[in-house]
């Protein structure tokens, strides 16, 4: 059986992981930043080393294309992920999938094999969504889910404009997003959760991906003195916000583990220790892998907010920030992943991706699936993010086997 070059794969993960790394061990490569440009340049150099044709589209997605005269008329298999990071990130999220894609192609080339379909490895722009909104914008635009000009006009958290920054770093491409129509898409990724590590499972066959509902909620109350205002006479925006948090936690507890909800950002006004908050602005990140259940949770929250306005005498308004339906991945590819894991003697289980992924966007245009490998202690988006080398290699080899069959390498 063919095998990925473990030493080269690990070396490249470490080399890319050193870009944007600070003294505390975290790396920050926000989309279209100077450090991400360094990462892009390195990935492009590896693509060219693998004799791939490099094409950049208008949203900055990078594609390394391996095709021949004999197969160029066939729809290609696309693989890949992203190389941008959150702030103070680990080195595996996204990068593992891009680098393994390049390594996979080099492995086939070094074995003297050809394929009946072209292979394309992609690195998508702004998957993390830290600097620009929405997240996964490169793959979303590529799949036709967002207008390219609207995406390029996005204003970042630092006041920059995405299109201008892509041009500044030299990654304002000319190809129209969607210029390649893939036969299928597969993304290799770390789990970013604790399940596989806790259960000792080597390969995760990702069969679906949670739907995501993001809202910003504003609660308006009345500022007043913290010492002189009786409790029963307060109109406390902070208390109302806390009640929403507790309400959604109870919904999660009663969902059988399917619903997860996070209030990850909250700001009070006037934000003083001795003043009752006149305003609370907070975010709600709600997820469920079943669309009907996600809608139920959204409706339950809306009803509770209406009730809260009456009981607490506050004014509440909501703003939709993002909404993605759950994604069901291709069953045939999932079964192929399981078969290849078994052929290598590796344990495997079906998984739901709790995190948003580029694969969920590309699933709009072709059969799609994902492969997970364990994250030690489930840690991700953190400098302590780690996946063991044996698991890195095992996932890359199953990835290789699946792709080899789908492109009919010979």
ABEGO torsion letter per residue (X at the ends): XBBBBAAAAAAAAAAAAABGBBAAGBBBBBBGBAAAAAAAAAAAAAAAAAGBBBBBBAAGBBBBBBBBAAAAABBBBBBEBBABBBBGBBAABGAAAAAAAAAAAAAAAAAGBBBABBBBBBBBBGAAGAABOBBGAAAAAAAGABBAAAAAABBBAAGBBAAAAAAAAGABBABBBGABBBABBBBBBBAGBAAAAAAGBABBBBABBBBBBBBBBBBBBBBBBAAABBAAABBBAAAAAAAAAAAAAAAAAAAGGABBBBBABBBBOAGBAABBBABBBBBBBBBBABAAAAAAAAAAAAAAAAAAAAAAGBBBBBBBABBBBBBBBBAAAAAAAAAAAAAAGBBBBBBBBABBBAAAAAAAABBBBBBBBBBBGGBBGBAABBBBAAAAAAAAAAAAAAAAAAAGBX
